[in-house]
Amino acid sequence: MNKAIIGRKLGMTQLFSQDGKVIPVTVIEAGPCPVVQVKTTERDGYAAVKLGFDRVDEKKLNKPDAGLFKKAGVPAQKVLKEFRLDNAEAMEVGSVITCETFQAGDKIDVSGVTKGHGFTGVIKRWNNHRLKETHGVGPVHREVGSMGANSSPSRVFKGKKMPGQYGHENVTILNLEVVKVDKERTVLSVKGPAPGPVKGIVTIRNTVKA
C-alpha cells in the first residue's frame, strides 16, 4: 500500500464518459494532509506514517496532540490517522500529501463510519416483512414474530436478527475507481457510493484486492 489520504465526503453527482455513458460518482474533498509523524521499524517496531486533515484552532486540542503538532512544526489538525505504507520510512515530517497522489483509473478502498440510525426495529434493520393485519394478529404488526419453538430449546439462539443498534459502524468499500482528479478544488470523484453521511470523514488508500 503506497498511497493514502484523508478526506471528507461532499455528496454524490454524475459525470459523463467519452462515449456518453452516465457514471454515478461520490465527490470527496481529499487533503491536503500534512505528515505529522513517521514511525520506523527500528524505533517503533513497524513502519507507518501519521497524517492530519482539516485545520483547527490549537485551543481545541488536548496536550499530547498539541505537543505532537508542535514537535512536527505542522499547524493543528482536527483529524489524525495512521497508515502503514510501504514507503512510510522514506517520507518526511512536514511534507504534504495532496489529491494529486491519485490518478484517474486508480483502484482504491474507501473507509468511513456509516450513518447512525439509533435503536431500530427489524423491518428497518433487517428488511423483515410486516406481520398479517387480520385474524387476531397484533396488536403489534412490526415486531419480530416467532423466534422458534417454546418447548425445545426453550430459548432464543444467539445471532438471530432482532431489533438493536443500526448504523454508526466502520465500513470499507473495496475496489472503487477514481474517475476524475480536480487539483484546483482538491477533490476526487470516485465511481459508486462511499460509506458515511455527507461531511463525514473517510480514508482513501490503494486497494488491497486488485
C-alpha angles and dihedrals in degrees: 000000000000103000131055138152140168121236148165123243110237100180141268134295137148137258131196123235124220091266092051099258118146114240117195108218139184113224113220126185098222118195153275088209119180119210105246101175138007118207119203132201091235096053105026104023095245139047118248142138127223116216130193130210138186114026116245139178110276090229089070094061129087118241098261093052093043089052091049092055092044092052091049093046090232127135113256114275129201097216127048122187132172123218128188101221127176091231096040096117091054092058122097127227109249096028116125128231115209136184088266086079086081127057134201109278096031116138112229144174117227120202128189146138113272124232112279119236099179122220105352137184126242095261094061096031101044104013093246120172122250117256120251115283095211141066100037100312111142156338079205118045100176098058128113098263123206115003096185141295118325097212098053128047087004092203142071115260118238116257097037115149102254139152116289148111111340125194131353094103135127111266131178122198111203133214101014118162128232105231100178139006116207106195095182095055093032088234134144122204108209123193113245132359128328124206122259138039127293109290090020119141116250134179122221125200141156111289116262094205106048 
